[in-house]
Amino acid sequence: MTGTAWFRVWPQDTIARRFALTIMAAVTSAAVLSALVVSMAGAWLQAPANDAGLVLAAISITHAIEAAPPELRPTLATAASTRIYNVEWHPADDAMATLLRQGSGLDDFHPVEGAWLNDLTFRSFVFWTSEADPAAALLRHDFSTDPRSRFLAVRLKDESWLIYAHLDRSRDTIRAVRVGITLVLLLLSAAAVSLIAARQLSRPIERIAAAAREFGTNPQAPPIAESGPRELRGVIRAFNGMQGQIQKFVGYRTAMLAAISHDLRTPLTRMRLRGEFVEDADQQARLFRDVDEMQAMVDGALAFFRDDADEEAVTAFDLAGLLTTIADEYADQGVTVAYEGPAHAVYRGRPFALKRALTNLVENAVKHATPPRVTLAGADASVVITVRDDGPGIPEDALEQVFSPFFRLDRSRNRVTGGVGLGLTAALAIVRGHGGDITLANRREGGLDARVVLPNPI
């Protein structure tokens, strides 16, 4: 993308712009919070004797003692000592002074870097020593509180030495606390800003996902309102266009097939009227039987397409109560359909369509096998309805074919026992319209399981 194109895109609400603004807001808020805490937290964040203060004290004390006579220097060093640092003066012929001149027998002995001590820097050294080192016996320092201590040694002009022992180590702790607080504030502010920005960015994506799920169960779902960054608005616009095209295609297909099925009634009626003039009674009966069968198939197709075009509203209902109602309706006909499952189970879908689908499954079991047992089991992600009978089952090679339109296992084509072959087709269409599926399986001990799995949108 060229610089001019980027300049034109930047003012627009894009994902790249949101990411950039999120990072800027996170860094700015972290810096502001850190500055506020450091300036307003109180004295506990301030060092009792910071590095700069100790350096200035060492410069002043060193110049003052260096200007004093040697006989007064021990007294001045003792007087200059505080609870924060201890000052020792060692004459040139002292064993500690000899050690410092040689630089041997001391751990981590190195010159002071930088110009912290001004003109004293070039003759100043920092060294570490512990109670176990030989140099520890030459120092008037209490190692019990700090087994390994840090010292600043400054060589005077007469080759004597001043040694500063840093007694208060709270500065290191306070520095660590300050760094820790700054990091915590940085993480908290970045997390807060990022969560808010991520929520604003993910909300349109969640709406697209919810709309896709709803469109899977409700083909007449309304389009999504366009919102969010420019890229996501483009995705929503494309999704709405695809949804509209599918709705038009399904509507056109349903209307066309329903019209064809309706128009077939006219020639069937003419065939029946002409059949009245057939003198052969046997041929006339066969003709009327074929006409009646074709009429039943046309009526079934019309009912199927009418149900397909039905725009029943999606609503919450008691699925357990619906299954109990189906069982009660068969009980009124003298057929016992057992129900096993919870007394209540709230489900969101099209209740009348689901009732037709489940009734078709129960009706198949009643006609071709034994009165079934209907069970309902639910989980967080799905609801499972099983219609189980103890009949002869279905040949394995026909378990999928029975869902094809006008397919019947009953080769006699008897409308009373075989139907027109649209019951399972309609049931499968309704269940898949809810985002679920139907599977048939023969049980090892005999009988058939019709298993309906529905996604749980509640």
Rosetta blueprint (number, residue, H / E / L):
1 M L
2 T L
3 G H
4 T H
5 A H
6 W H
7 F H
8 R H
9 V H
10 W L
11 P L
12 Q L
13 D L
14 T L
15 I H
16 A H
17 R H
18 R H
19 F H
20 A H
21 L H
22 T H
23 I H
24 M H
25 A H
26 A H
27 V H
28 T H
29 S H
30 A H
31 A H
32 V H
33 L H
34 S H
35 A H
36 L H
37 V H
38 V H
39 S H
40 M H
41 A L
42 G L
43 A H
44 W H
45 L H
46 Q L
47 A L
48 P L
49 A L
50 N L
51 D H
52 A H
53 G H
54 L H
55 V H
56 L H
57 A H
58 A H
59 I H
60 S H
61 I H
62 T H
63 H H
64 A H
65 I H
66 E H
67 A H
68 A L
69 P L
70 P H
71 E H
72 L H
73 R H
74 P H
75 T H
76 L H
77 A H
78 T H
79 A H
80 A H
81 S L
82 T L
83 R L
84 I L
85 Y E
86 N E
87 V E
88 E E
89 W E
90 H E
91 P L
92 A L
93 D L
94 D L
95 A H
96 M H
97 A H
98 T H
99 L H
100 L H
101 R H
102 Q H
103 G L
104 S L
105 G L
106 L L
107 D E
108 D E
109 F E
110 H E
111 P E
112 V L
113 E L
114 G L
115 A L
116 W L
117 L L
118 N H
119 D H
120 L H
121 T H
122 F H
123 R H
124 S E
125 F E
126 V E
127 F E
128 W E
129 T E
130 S E
131 E L
132 A L
133 D L
134 P H
135 A H
136 A H
137 A H
138 L H
139 L L
140 R L
141 H L
142 D L
143 F L
144 S L
145 T L
146 D L
147 P L
148 R E
149 S E
150 R E
151 F E
152 L E
153 A E
154 V E
155 R E
156 L L
157 K L
158 D L
159 E L
160 S L
161 W E
162 L E
163 I E
164 Y E
165 A E
166 H E
167 L L
168 D L
169 R L
170 S H
171 R H
172 D H
173 T H
174 I H
175 R H
176 A H
177 V H
178 R H
179 V H
180 G H
181 I H
182 T H
183 L H
184 V H
185 L H
186 L H
187 L H
188 L H
189 S H
190 A H
191 A H
192 A H
193 V H
194 S H
195 L H
196 I H
197 A H
198 A H
199 R H
200 Q H
201 L H
202 S H
203 R H
204 P H
205 I H
206 E H
207 R H
208 I H
209 A H
210 A H
211 A H
212 A H
213 R H
214 E H
215 F H
216 G H
217 T H
218 N L
219 P L
220 Q L
221 A L
222 P L
223 P L
224 I L
225 A L
226 E L
227 S L
228 G L
229 P L
230 R H
231 E H
232 L H
233 R H
234 G H
235 V H
236 I H
237 R H
238 A H
239 F H
240 N H
241 G H
242 M H
243 Q H
244 G H
245 Q H
246 I H
247 Q H
248 K H
249 F H
250 V H
251 G H
252 Y H
253 R H
254 T H
255 A H
256 M H
257 L H
258 A H
259 A H
260 I H
261 S H
262 H H
263 D H
264 L L
265 R H
266 T H
267 P H
268 L H
269 T H
270 R H
271 M H
272 R H
273 L H
274 R H
275 G H
276 E L
277 F L
278 V L
279 E L
280 D L
281 A H
282 D H
283 Q H
284 Q H
285 A H
286 R H
287 L H
288 F H
289 R H
290 D H
291 V H
292 D H
293 E H
294 M H
295 Q H
296 A H
297 M H
298 V H
299 D H
300 G H
301 A H
302 L H
303 A H
304 F H
305 F H
306 R H
307 D H
308 D H
309 A H
310 D L
311 E L
312 E L
313 A L
314 V L
315 T E
316 A E
317 F E
318 D E
319 L H
320 A H
321 G H
322 L H
323 L H
324 T H
325 T H
326 I H
327 A H
328 D H
329 E H
330 Y H
331 A H
332 D H
333 Q L
334 G L
335 V L
336 T L
337 V L
338 A E
339 Y E
340 E E
341 G L
342 P L
343 A L
344 H L
345 A L
346 V E
347 Y E
348 R E
349 G E
350 R L
351 P H
352 F H
353 A H
354 L H
355 K H
356 R H
357 A H
358 L H
359 T H
360 N H
361 L H
362 V H
363 E H
364 N H
365 A H
366 V H
367 K H
368 H H
369 A L
370 T L
371 P L
372 P L
373 R E
374 V E
375 T E
376 L E
377 A E
378 G E
379 A L
380 D L
381 A L
382 S E
383 V E
384 V E
385 I E
386 T E
387 V E
388 R E
389 D E
390 D L
391 G L
392 P L
393 G L
394 I L
395 P L
396 E H
397 D H
398 A H
399 L L
400 E L
401 Q H
402 V H
403 F H
404 S L
405 P L
406 F L
407 F L
408 R L
409 L L
410 D L
411 R L
412 S L
413 R L
414 N L
415 R L
416 V L
417 T L
418 G L
419 G L
420 V L
421 G L
422 L L
423 G H
424 L H
425 T H
426 A H
427 A H
428 L H
429 A H
430 I H
431 V H
432 R H
433 G H
434 H L
435 G L
436 G L
437 D E
438 I E
439 T E
440 L E
441 A E
442 N E
443 R L
444 R L
445 E L
446 G L
447 G L
448 L E
449 D E
450 A E
451 R E
452 V E
453 V E
454 L E
455 P E
456 N L
457 P L
458 I L
